[in-house]
């Protein structure tokens, strides 16, 4: 029987109520994960730590990996991955919510398409409540479209992804690429010849707030962009001139006023409203 682990990383700024929603959505799956691995990326406030302790104490399939200090998303993800030996790995961000049938539908697709190694989905954005989602963020669907898109942008909605654990291990797992650890992993998987798909259904509810906007446009993003573009060149996905062009395009987007970024983002990614 195909085995599945769900991996979630938590750091001190996560809202305890939002983490509770995320964890509850994992146990509400029509096909639950065989393992739930929660990485504590450094010391957590008491209320946040209590949410994790209470969750793990009631569920034998759940366990915690504790890091003594905050390492960042890439190293924290790898610390969790080092403890996982299932066939498939599913990710969820600590402030997002998984659709109840997400794992079942992704694993069903995997069974019907054994050539596929990475399965993403569209995500339904929400602000206050996942019960009232708004627009759907959809990315290219086929492997060929995804490979082309990855030359400019991360090709998978990360909180929706399910990946073959063996494939992730073979390309070196997660690396410490500031703000871009997921994009970097997908780029290495593509360079390694692994096959991708993005399902059109919105199987993850994606929280949208001002904090995410601040992370996308904050200090340090130029250095992060340059590092990611150098990596894409090193992996053989783009040329050096394309890397410079990408940097200019992506930094110009980040420099736009917030209202304009929101409009451009909607034109690029939004497909429809959820009924």
Rosetta blueprint (number, residue, H / E / L):
1 X L
2 X L
3 X L
4 X E
5 X E
6 X E
7 X E
8 X E
9 X E
10 X E
11 X L
12 X L
13 X L
14 X L
15 X L
16 X H
17 X H
18 X H
19 X H
20 X H
21 X H
22 X H
23 X H
24 X H
25 X H
26 X H
27 X H
28 X L
29 X L
30 X L
31 X L
32 X L
33 X L
34 X L
35 X E
36 X E
37 X E
38 X E
39 X E
40 X E
41 X E
42 X L
43 X L
44 X L
45 X L
46 X H
47 X H
48 X H
49 X H
50 X H
51 X H
52 X H
53 X H
54 X H
55 X H
56 X H
57 X H
58 X L
59 X L
60 X L
61 X L
62 X E
63 X E
64 X E
65 X E
66 X E
67 X E
68 X L
69 X L
70 X L
71 X L
72 X L
73 X H
74 X H
75 X H
76 X H
77 X H
78 X H
79 X H
80 X H
81 X H
82 X L
83 X L
84 X L
85 X L
86 X L
87 X L
88 X E
89 X E
90 X E
91 X E
92 X L
93 X L
94 X L
95 X L
96 X L
97 X E
98 X E
99 X L
100 X L
101 X L
102 X H
103 X H
104 X H
105 X H
106 X H
107 X H
108 X H
109 X H
110 X H
111 X H
112 X H
113 X L
114 X L
115 X L
116 X L
117 X L
118 X E
119 X E
120 X E
121 X E
122 X E
123 X E
124 X E
125 X E
126 X E
127 X L
128 X L
129 X L
130 X H
131 X H
132 X H
133 X L
134 X L
135 X E
136 X E
137 X E
138 X L
139 X L
140 X L
141 X L
142 X L
143 X H
144 X H
145 X H
146 X H
147 X H
148 X H
149 X H
150 X L
151 X L
152 X L
153 X L
154 X L
155 X L
156 X L
157 X L
158 X H
159 X H
160 X H
161 X L
162 X E
163 X E
164 X E
165 X H
166 X H
167 X H
168 X H
169 X H
170 X H
171 X L
172 X L
173 X L
174 X L
175 X L
176 X L
177 X L
178 X L
179 X L
180 X L
181 X H
182 X H
183 X H
184 X H
185 X H
186 X H
187 X H
188 X H
189 X H
190 X H
191 X H
192 X L
193 X L
194 X L
195 X L
196 X E
197 X E
198 X E
199 X E
200 X E
201 X E
202 X E
203 X E
204 X E
205 X E
206 X E
207 X E
208 X L
209 X L
210 X H
211 X H
212 X H
213 X H
214 X H
215 X H
216 X H
217 X H
218 X L
219 X L
220 X L
221 X H
222 X H
223 X H
224 X H
225 X H
226 X H
227 X H
228 X H
229 X H
230 X H
231 X H
232 X H
233 X H
234 X H
235 X L
236 X L
237 X L
238 X L
239 X L
240 X H
241 X H
242 X H
243 X H
244 X H
245 X H
246 X H
247 X H
248 X H
249 X H
250 X H
251 X H
252 X H
253 X H
254 X H
255 X L
256 X L
257 X L
258 X H
259 X H
260 X H
261 X H
262 X H
263 X H
264 X H
265 X H
266 X H
267 X H
268 X H
269 X H
270 X E
271 X E
272 X E
273 X E
274 X L
275 X L
